[in-house]
């Protein structure tokens, strides 16, 4: 299931999109479009596998009462949380890199990897995975049946994907308030990456609104990550090490 969600799922969506979901003019340069969709579905895959696996494992730990054992050990809630975040982050990065590799092999035209580009890609990917894992913890508290977690997580990610116009890559699909794609975490991270790595001028379908290229947008993403991380710590401290039942 992890391999399917991390590799097959985003790659399948990538090829379906390139084949059926977008209309590319015959004279258009498809290289940047393939690169943009590679980044889009790379983050989509990272979001899916991170939420599904992270939420499922935390829910199973709570449901199986493993925290009764953890509370008898000298384990810090913050160390527990960081360990879970790192494990989820590695899964997310693996999924992202696999999808990017497929898009590149398919003819995606990615820009050069200068210092600024690498910094933006690394920052958005790290913050996005952190946001996804924090959201997963909230999901694990609400959903009391761990066996349902994967299905619910996938549905939640798909809803976020479509509500934001394919993670902000097709804002024209949003009837009203298309500006939201520059402020919601999944679409914001995707649009920031595409703007710096494929070039906002090469992917006109992303506008309007204008691509989020200023540092203030990175601050918005960091703000999401900070607030949700604090919420995650409160959840694991209360429901895990505090013994409060869901």
N, C-alpha and C positions, 0 to 999 in steps of 0.2 A: 504493500500500500504506500509506503514512504517513497519507494522508487517511482511508482506510478504518479504520485502527486508532485514529486520533485522534478521529474524528467518528462514522462509521457504527456502529462496533462498540459503544461504550458507549451510544449512543442506542437502538440496537436492543435491547440488554439491558434498558434502562430500560422501554421499552414492553412487552416480553415479560413483565417482572416485574409491571408494573401490570395487565396484562391476564390473565395466566395463573398466575403463581407465588405471589401472595398473595391471601388471602381477606379482603376489607375488608367489615365489617358495613355494612348499608344506612344505618344512622343515624350512622356514623362520619364525622368530619371528615377528608376525604381530602387536604386541603391540606398539612398537615404531613407526611403519609405520602409524598406526591409530592415534597415538598422533601427529605425524608430520603433517598429513593431517587435523587434528583438528585445529592446530595452523594456518596452511595455509588458510583454509577456514574461520577460525575465523577472520583473518585479511582481507580476501577477503570480508566477510560480512560487517565488519566495514568500509572498503573502499567504498563499494557500497552504504550503507545506508547514510554514511556521505556525499559523493559527491552528491547523488541524492536529499536528503532532504535539505542539506545546500544550494546547488546551486539553487534548486527550490524556496526556501523561499526568498533568496536574490533577485532572478530574479523577483519574484512576487512583492516584495517591491518596486523594481525599476519601474516595468511595471505599477503598480497601483498608482505610484506617492506618496507613503506613506512618502517618504523622504521630500516632501514639508512640511508635518506636523512636521516631526522630526527636520527639520532645524529651526522651530520656538520654539523649546524646548531647555532647557539647557542640551542637550545630547552630550557627548563627543564621537567622532568617535572611539576612542580606547575602551571606555566602551561598545559601540555597538558591536565592533568586538570581544571583550573578551566574552560578553554574548552569541553571536552566536557560538563561538568556544566551550564554555562550554556545550551548549545545544547539539551541534553536537558530542562532545566527549562522553557525557553520552549515546547517541544513539549507537555510535560505540562500547563503552565498553560493553553495554548490548548485542549487537549482538555477540561480541567476546566471552563473557562468556557463552552464550547459546550454541554456536557451540562447545566450549571446553567441556561443560558438556555432550553434545551428544556423542562426541568422547570418553570421559571417560566411559560413560555408555556402549558404544559399545566395550569396551575392550582395549582402548588406554593406553599404559604404559608410563605415564609421570614420569619424574625424581622428585627428592625431591625439595622442595621449600626452598632452602637456601637463605641467604641474597643476594648473587650475582645473583642468578637466578631470584628472585623477582624483583631486581633492573633492570635487563636487560629487563624482560618482561614488567614492568611498563614503562620504558623509551622508548622502541621501540613502544609500543602501543600508548603512549601519543604523541610522535613525529610523528608517522605515521598518526594518526587522524588529527594532526595539518597540516601536509602536504596535506592530502586529502581535508581538508576544504579550505586551501589556493588555491589549484587547482580548487576547485568548484567555488570560487569567480571569477577566470579568465574565467571559462566556462560560468558563468552567464552573464558576460560582452559580450561575443561573441554571445551567443544564445539569441536572442531577444524575443523568444516565450516561456514563462514559461511552457506552457502545453506540450512542447516537451522535457522538461529538464530531466525527469526521464528516458525516453527511451534513450536519447543521453548519459546520465551519465552511465547507465548500459552498453551500448555498449562500451564506453570509458574504463570502468573498465575491461570488458572482453578482450578487445584488449591488455591492459597492462598485464593482467594475462597470456594470451597465448604467447605474444611476448617475455616475460621473462621466458618461459618454466615453466608454472604453478607456477608463483611467485618464480621462482628460485629453485623449488623442483625437477625439471627434466631438468637440464641444457643440458643433452644429446640431447634434442629436438632442440636445437639451433645449426644451421649448422656452424656458424662462430661467433667469439667473445663471447664465453660463459662466459668470465670473467666479462661481463657487469652485470651479476646477483648479483655480490658483490658490485655494485656501483649504481644501480637504486633503488629508495626508496622502492617500493613495494616488490621487491625480496630481497633486503638487510635486511629489517625489518623481513621478514619471515624466512630467513636463520639464522639470529642471534638468534631468538627465538628457532628455532628447535635445533640449536647447543647446547644451554645451557639447554633446558628443556627435550628434547628427547635424546640428546647425538649424536654428529656428527658421532661417531663410530658406532652407531646403525642404521643409515640411509645412507647407502653407495650410494644410488641413487642420493644424493645431490652433489656428487663429480665426476670429477673435475668441477670447481676449488675448492680449499680448503674452508672449512667453515669460515665465517668471525667472528672470535672469539676475535680479538684484540680490544683494546679501540679505535683505530684510526677509525674503522668502525662506532662506535657510534658517533664519531666526524663528520663523513661524513653525517650521518642521521641528526644530530643536525644542520649542515650547511645548508642542504636543508630546514629544518624547519625555520631557522632564515631568510634566503633570501626570502622564500615564504611568511612568516609572514609579513615582511616589505613590500612586494609587495601587500599583502592583505590590509594592512593599507592604502597604497597609493590609492588603488582602492576604498575603502569605503569612504575615505576622498574626493576624486575627484568626483566620480560618485554618491555617496550618499549625503554627506554634502556639496559638492562643486557645485552640481546642474548640472554637465556636463552630457549631454544626451549620451546614447550609440549610 
